[in-house]
Amino acid sequence: MHSNLNLSILALLASAATAKPLVDKRQEDLAWGPICGFYQTTSEITGTTSTIFPGKMPSGQKGYMFNWIGITNTTGDLVQSVVGSYPSGLSECEGQAAADTAWCVSSEVYGLNAQDQTTQFVGTKTTADANYENGIIIKYTLVDKETYLWNQTMHDAVTGTLLSTYQKTSGAFSLWNTAVELQDQDGNSPTGLTEDQYYLNTTITLDPADAGYGDMMYTQNGCTHTTPTTSDGGKTLNT
């Protein structure tokens, strides 16, 4: 039995902080902007979708800002489709038009390779407008539960254009959160959000249903959200 959780999330502007979201497994010295998430469910997350309106990309970026939704289980891979802002000449979309002035959109997984080495797996990379008003639909789907093959896609919410995709065998996931991740570059501090950022029409699918999942939200650093509700005993939660 599956449960769908639909919520609209507003991430307000906030200064960098040292709070650490549950799904992060990177460096200990990262800083964070607004975070909305759910504490761990006893069910499995089998899919999620949301439309991000990232706001205007900061100009003259000196560090790194990565905006993403992450799903993980604290010990395995972190699935994360990224809308990123990079220092000049260091964008993952380097070589594409406007790589230094536009958001770089990429479907990624942070985890271990076959040699048990920590690796950032990166799929298709596409530059997007500096102010992406159309919104970007992020979708993660468990394609095969026997192998735990996960598929990521990022589409333009208006035109339907596929911006990025990636597939990787990972594992069962039970944690979900948004993040504004901030990293410096050679001692240069990053610029965080300069406009409000929104996630709309968010859905999280669980198997089996978790009737209490909608009560497990947490926020940090200025993120706000509408309240998830259910009309069918926890199979589907909506806002």
C-alpha positions in Angstrom: 0.0 0.0 0.0 1.4 3.4 -1.0 1.1 6.8 0.6 1.4 10.1 -1.2 2.4 13.2 0.7 1.7 16.5 -1.1 3.0 19.7 0.3 3.9 23.3 -0.7 7.1 24.5 0.8 8.4 28.1 1.0 12.0 28.5 1.8 12.6 32.0 3.0 15.8 33.9 2.8 18.2 33.1 5.7 21.9 33.6 6.5 24.3 30.7 6.4 24.2 28.5 9.4 26.1 25.4 10.6 23.0 23.3 11.0 23.2 20.0 9.3 20.3 18.3 7.5 19.7 14.6 8.2 20.5 13.5 4.7 23.9 15.2 4.5 27.0 13.0 4.4 29.6 15.4 3.0 31.9 17.7 4.9 31.6 18.8 8.5 32.3 22.4 7.7 29.5 23.1 5.3 27.1 25.9 5.9 23.3 25.8 5.2 20.5 28.0 4.2 16.8 27.1 4.7 16.0 23.4 5.2 12.6 21.7 5.3 12.5 17.9 5.8 10.9 14.9 7.4 12.3 12.7 10.2 12.9 9.1 9.3 10.0 6.9 8.3 9.7 3.2 9.1 8.3 2.8 5.6 10.3 3.1 2.3 10.2 6.2 0.1 9.5 4.9 -3.4 9.3 8.2 -5.2 9.1 11.9 -4.9 8.3 14.9 -7.2 8.4 18.6 -6.6 8.7 21.8 -8.7 11.4 24.2 -7.6 11.4 27.9 -8.3 15.0 28.7 -7.3 14.9 32.4 -7.6 17.5 34.6 -9.2 21.0 33.2 -9.3 23.5 35.4 -7.4 25.8 37.4 -9.6 29.6 37.3 -9.0 29.4 34.0 -7.1 32.7 33.4 -5.3 31.8 30.1 -3.7 29.2 27.3 -4.3 25.5 27.2 -3.6 23.7 23.9 -4.3 19.9 23.8 -4.1 18.5 20.2 -3.9 16.0 17.7 -2.6 17.7 14.7 -1.1 16.6 11.2 -0.3 18.7 8.7 1.6 18.9 6.3 4.5 21.9 7.8 6.4 24.3 4.9 5.4 23.8 4.6 1.6 23.6 6.9 -1.4 22.2 10.4 -1.4 20.0 11.0 -4.4 20.0 14.7 -5.2 19.0 16.7 -8.3 20.9 20.0 -8.1 20.3 23.5 -9.2 23.7 25.0 -8.6 25.6 28.4 -8.6 29.3 28.2 -9.1 32.4 30.5 -9.2 33.4 31.7 -12.6 35.1 29.0 -14.6 34.2 26.2 -12.2 30.6 25.4 -13.1 29.8 21.7 -13.7 28.1 23.1 -16.9 31.4 24.6 -18.1 31.6 24.8 -21.9 27.9 25.4 -22.2 26.3 28.8 -23.0 26.2 31.2 -20.0 27.9 28.6 -17.7 29.1 31.4 -15.4 25.9 33.4 -15.3 23.1 30.8 -15.3 22.0 28.1 -13.0 23.6 24.7 -13.7 21.0 21.9 -13.5 22.2 18.4 -12.9 20.9 15.0 -11.6 23.4 13.6 -9.2 24.0 10.9 -6.6 26.5 11.2 -3.7 27.7 7.8 -2.6 30.2 5.0 -3.0 31.6 3.5 -6.2 32.5 -0.1 -6.8 35.8 0.4 -5.0 33.9 1.9 -1.9 35.3 5.3 -2.7 33.1 8.4 -2.0 32.1 9.7 -5.4 29.8 12.4 -6.8 28.0 10.7 -9.7 26.7 13.3 -12.2 24.2 12.8 -15.0 23.2 15.2 -17.7 24.2 18.8 -17.1 22.3 21.8 -18.6 22.5 25.6 -18.0 19.2 27.2 -17.1 18.2 30.9 -17.0 19.7 33.0 -14.2 16.1 33.6 -13.1 14.3 30.4 -13.8 10.7 31.6 -13.7 9.2 28.5 -15.4 10.2 26.3 -12.5 11.9 22.9 -12.7 10.1 19.6 -12.0 12.3 17.3 -10.0 11.3 13.6 -10.0 12.8 10.6 -8.3 11.4 7.1 -9.1 12.2 3.7 -7.8 12.2 1.8 -11.1 12.9 -1.7 -9.8 12.5 -2.6 -6.1 14.5 -5.9 -6.5 17.6 -4.0 -7.6 16.7 -0.6 -6.2 17.4 1.1 -9.5 16.5 4.8 -9.1 15.7 7.2 -11.9 16.0 11.0 -11.7 14.6 13.5 -14.1 14.5 17.3 -14.2 12.0 19.0 -16.6 11.1 22.6 -17.5 7.7 22.9 -15.7 6.2 24.9 -18.6 7.7 23.5 -21.8 8.3 20.0 -20.6 11.9 20.0 -21.9 14.1 17.4 -20.3 17.0 19.3 -18.6 18.7 16.4 -16.8 18.5 12.7 -16.1 20.4 10.0 -14.3 19.9 6.4 -13.2 21.8 4.5 -10.5 21.3 1.4 -8.3 21.2 2.6 -4.7 19.0 1.2 -1.9 16.0 1.7 0.3 15.4 5.3 1.4 13.6 6.6 4.4 14.8 10.2 4.8 13.8 13.3 2.7 14.7 17.0 2.8 15.3 20.1 0.8 18.6 21.9 1.2 20.5 25.1 0.3 24.1 23.9 0.6 26.9 26.5 0.8 30.6 25.8 0.3 33.5 28.2 0.1 36.1 28.2 -2.6 39.7 28.8 -1.5 38.5 30.8 1.4 36.0 32.8 -0.5 32.5 32.6 1.1 29.6 31.8 -1.2 26.6 34.0 -1.8 23.4 32.3 -0.6 19.8 33.0 -1.6 19.1 36.5 -2.8 15.4 35.9 -3.5 12.8 33.7 -1.9 12.9 30.1 -3.1 9.8 27.9 -3.5 9.0 24.2 -3.8 5.5 23.6 -5.0 3.3 20.5 -5.7 5.5 18.2 -3.7 4.6 14.5 -3.5 6.3 11.8 -1.5 5.3 8.2 -2.1 5.7 5.6 0.7 5.4 1.8 0.9 3.7 0.8 3.1 1.6 3.8 4.2 2.8 5.8 7.2 -0.2 7.6 8.7 2.0 9.7 11.0 4.5 10.9 8.4 2.9 14.2 7.9 3.5 15.1 11.5 7.2 14.5 11.2 8.3 17.7 9.5 11.1 19.9 10.7 12.5 23.2 9.6 15.8 25.1 10.0 17.1 28.5 9.0 13.9 30.2 7.9 12.2 27.5 5.8 8.4 27.5 6.2 5.8 25.1 4.9 2.1 24.4 4.6 0.7 21.7 6.9 0.3 18.2 5.4 -3.2 16.7 5.9 -4.8 13.3 5.1 -8.3 12.4 4.0 -7.8 8.6 3.7 -6.2 7.5 6.9 -2.6 8.2 5.8 -2.6 6.6 2.3 -2.5 10.1 0.8 -1.5 13.3 2.6 -2.1 16.7 1.0 -1.7 20.4 1.6 
